[in-house]
Amino acid sequence: MRKQCRRKIWSTQINPIAHALAGASITDKKSLDKLRLLELSALDVMRMGKGTIQDWRVLTDMLNICQTFVRHGIGTEAKDDCAMAQESLLNAARRYEKTKRMGLDGQGIKALQNVHEWHDLQRQSVARSVYEKIIQATANYLKSSGAEVVAV
């Protein structure tokens, strides 16, 4: 019996025009509200000193994406707040290793609130496709242990 080519036909239920419009438009309000709620609730729990590692991770992800936006020239004003927030999150991680309690100091809370505002403006000012590329660039930068990556 001879080998035969068995062609696979993949179903494409995607409307290419709708897909292109979704990529070119700004991220929809429902998705942004979901992200905002996640980030603000993590910040609120950390403010009370009852944060978890997952809350710390949410804030760290927000910070990392904001820093990637800054490296790409979008919202460069956020650089100082990002540096303060990064130091505060590192201190919170060190404190958690000693006391098993996750919380932030006053400067860290203020810096993370500012970073949240900057990041919210950044993601509202670019198309969804650009935002997804920035997220992917952040993941790649972290994987490759870039120059500014701090391992915790």
Secondary structure by P-SEA (a helix, b strand, c coil): cbbbbbbbbbbccccaaaaaaaaaccccaaaaaaaaaaaaaaaaaaaaccccaaaaaaaaaaaaaaaaaaaacccccaaaaaaaaaaaaaaaaaaaaacccccccaaaaaaaaaaaaaaaaaaaaccaaaaaaaaaaaaaaaaacccccccc
